[in-house]
């Protein structure tokens, strides 16, 4: 059972690293290396993942030339973490206004 957890950890790390690399490539393609580096830094320091997730999609689609469904497939794990955080933040701001 522990071997399955270790295997899952390495798979998760490989997906995360590949998303960061492809996201960097996508942002660099459109905005340059400085903006891509700042976005990658913001993702690690401030946990601001949405720009890197969008960059991952366009990096896979435009830079690597993958079909859109493969680009969505590589981007989906990042979206699984970004969307709930955005919904929680929106709900928190609405509940504080009332």
C-alpha positions, 0 to 999 in steps of 0.5 A: 500500500505504501508503494502505491502512495509513493508512486502517486506522489511521483506521478503528481510531481511529474504532472506538476513539473510538466505543467509548470514547464508547459505553462512557462513556454506558453506565457513566454510565447505570448509575453516573453521570458520576463513575464513568464518568469514573474508568473512562475515566481507568482505561482510559487510565492503567492500561489497565484496559479490561474495565469500559469494554468492558462499558460499551460493550455496555450503552451500545449496548444500553440507551442507544442501543437497538441490538439485542444483536447490534449491541451485541456487534459494536461491543464485539467489537474491545475483547474481542479485546484484553481476553480474551487479556490476561486469559488471559495474566495467569491463566496467569502466576499459575498458573505462578508458584504451581508 
